[in-house]
Amino acid sequence: MTAETNEEFVVFLIGMRINKPWKIHKWLPVALAMPKMINELYKSPDIGFISHEQWFGRTTMMVQYWKSFEHLEAYAKNKTGNHLPAWAEFNKNVGSNGDVGIWHETYLSKPGTFESVYNNMPTFGLAKATNCVPAVGRYKTANDRINHKTHNN
C-alpha cells in the first residue's frame, strides 16, 4: 500500500525527552498535556489537523499531519485552545532547567515531494492521513511513486 494525495500538507514531528526520570512531578504534566490537545484537534476538523501517530519511551515522538503551516501556527497561537496554557505551564514549571526536554520539527510537503510504502501494516501514517491505495502499477516502486506524483499532478 502507499499514500496518495494531490494536496499540500505539513508533517509536524513533536515530542519530549525525560531527562530526569525520578522527577515525575515535572515530566508527567508535560506528558498528560498532549492527549488533551489531540482530543481537541480531532473534535474540530476546521482547525486543520488531519491525523497522527505516536511512540513512547524515554524520548517520545508524535507525527502529526496538518492541512497547512498556517493551520498549525494558528492552533499554536490560539488563545482559547489547549496549547497555549500547556506551553505556559511548561515554561513556568520546567523552562530550561533540564528536567524535561521538548522538541519539534516542521516539514512542508506537496505532491511530488514524498513517497511511502506500507507492507503488512494497518492503515498507518500518511496513508491514514490521506488516501491509502495499492502500491502496484504506477505506484509499484519508490521511483514510480515519486515520478508519478511529480509528472501527473
C-alpha positions as CSV (number, residue, x, y, z in Angstrom):
1,M,0.0,0.0,0.0
2,T,1.0,3.6,-0.5
3,A,-0.3,7.1,0.3
4,E,-1.8,9.2,-2.4
5,T,-2.8,12.8,-2.3
6,N,-2.9,15.8,-4.7
7,E,-2.9,18.2,-1.8
8,E,-0.1,20.0,0.0
9,F,0.3,19.1,3.7
10,V,2.5,19.6,6.7
11,V,4.4,16.9,8.6
12,F,4.9,18.0,12.2
13,L,7.2,15.9,14.5
14,I,6.9,16.7,18.2
15,G,8.0,15.0,21.4
16,M,9.6,15.2,24.8
17,R,12.5,13.6,26.5
18,I,12.5,12.6,30.1
19,N,15.9,13.7,31.3
20,K,15.4,13.1,35.0
21,P,13.0,10.1,35.4
22,W,12.8,10.5,39.1
23,K,11.2,13.9,38.7
24,I,7.8,12.5,37.8
25,H,6.1,15.8,39.0
26,K,8.0,17.6,36.2
27,W,7.6,15.3,33.2
28,L,4.1,13.7,33.9
29,P,2.2,17.0,33.4
30,V,4.1,17.5,30.1
31,A,3.1,14.0,29.0
32,L,-0.5,14.5,30.0
33,A,-0.9,17.8,28.2
34,M,-0.7,16.2,24.7
35,P,-3.7,13.9,24.9
36,K,-5.9,16.9,25.7
37,M,-4.6,18.7,22.7
38,I,-5.1,15.7,20.4
39,N,-8.7,15.3,21.6
40,E,-9.3,18.9,20.9
41,L,-7.8,18.7,17.4
42,Y,-9.9,15.6,16.4
43,K,-13.1,17.2,17.7
44,S,-12.6,20.3,15.5
45,P,-11.7,19.4,11.9
46,D,-11.7,23.1,10.9
47,I,-8.5,23.6,12.9
48,G,-6.7,21.9,10.1
49,F,-5.3,18.8,11.9
50,I,-5.6,15.6,9.8
51,S,-4.1,12.7,11.7
52,H,-1.3,11.5,14.0
53,E,0.8,8.5,15.1
54,Q,2.9,8.3,18.3
55,W,5.6,6.3,20.1
56,F,6.5,6.2,23.8
57,G,9.8,5.8,25.6
58,R,12.3,8.0,27.4
59,T,12.1,10.1,24.3
60,T,8.5,10.3,22.9
61,M,7.7,11.0,19.3
62,M,4.5,12.0,17.6
63,V,4.0,12.5,13.9
64,Q,1.2,14.9,13.1
65,Y,-0.3,15.7,9.6
66,W,-1.8,19.2,9.0
67,K,-3.5,20.8,6.1
68,S,-1.0,23.7,6.1
69,F,1.6,25.5,8.2
70,E,-0.9,28.4,8.6
71,H,-3.3,25.9,10.3
72,L,-0.6,24.6,12.6
73,E,0.6,28.1,13.6
74,A,-2.9,29.3,14.2
75,Y,-3.5,26.4,16.6
76,A,-0.3,27.1,18.4
77,K,-1.3,30.7,18.9
78,N,-5.0,30.1,19.6
79,K,-5.7,31.8,23.0
80,T,-8.8,29.6,23.6
81,G,-7.2,26.3,22.8
82,N,-5.2,23.8,25.0
83,H,-1.8,24.5,23.5
84,L,-1.0,28.0,25.0
85,P,-1.9,27.0,28.6
86,A,0.2,23.9,28.3
87,W,3.1,25.9,26.9
88,A,2.8,28.5,29.7
89,E,2.7,25.7,32.3
90,F,5.8,24.1,30.8
91,N,7.7,27.3,30.9
92,K,6.6,28.0,34.5
93,N,7.4,24.6,35.9
94,V,10.3,23.4,33.7
95,G,11.6,26.1,31.5
96,S,15.2,25.5,30.7
97,N,16.2,23.6,33.9
98,G,16.9,20.4,32.0
99,D,14.4,18.1,33.8
100,V,12.3,17.6,30.6
101,G,13.3,18.2,27.0
102,I,10.8,19.1,24.4
103,W,11.3,19.3,20.6
104,H,9.5,19.7,17.3
105,E,10.3,19.8,13.6
106,T,8.0,21.0,10.8
107,Y,8.2,19.9,7.1
108,L,6.1,21.3,4.3
109,S,5.2,18.8,1.6
110,K,3.4,18.8,-1.7
111,P,2.7,16.3,-4.4
112,G,5.9,15.0,-6.0
113,T,8.0,15.5,-2.8
114,F,7.1,12.4,-0.9
115,E,6.6,8.7,-1.3
116,S,5.7,5.9,1.0
117,V,5.1,2.2,1.2
118,Y,3.4,0.0,3.8
119,N,3.5,-3.8,3.8
120,N,1.8,-6.0,6.4
121,M,0.6,-2.8,8.2
122,P,-2.8,-1.5,9.2
123,T,-3.6,1.8,7.5
124,F,-0.9,4.0,9.0
125,G,0.9,7.3,8.9
126,L,0.5,9.4,5.7
127,A,-1.7,6.7,4.2
128,K,-4.1,7.1,7.1
129,A,-4.0,10.9,6.8
130,T,-4.6,10.9,3.0
131,N,-5.6,8.1,0.7
132,C,-4.4,4.5,1.1
133,V,-4.0,2.9,-2.3
134,P,-2.4,-0.3,-3.5
135,A,1.4,0.0,-4.4
136,V,1.0,-1.5,-7.8
137,G,1.3,-0.3,-11.4
138,R,2.3,3.3,-11.4
139,Y,2.9,3.0,-7.6
140,K,5.0,-0.2,-7.6
141,T,8.5,1.3,-6.8
142,A,9.7,4.3,-4.8
143,N,10.8,5.8,-8.1
144,D,7.4,5.1,-9.7
145,R,5.6,6.8,-6.8
146,I,7.8,9.9,-6.8
147,N,7.8,10.3,-10.6
148,H,4.0,9.7,-10.9
149,K,3.3,12.3,-8.3
150,T,5.8,14.7,-9.9
151,H,4.6,14.5,-13.5
152,N,0.9,13.8,-13.3
153,N,-0.4,16.4,-10.9
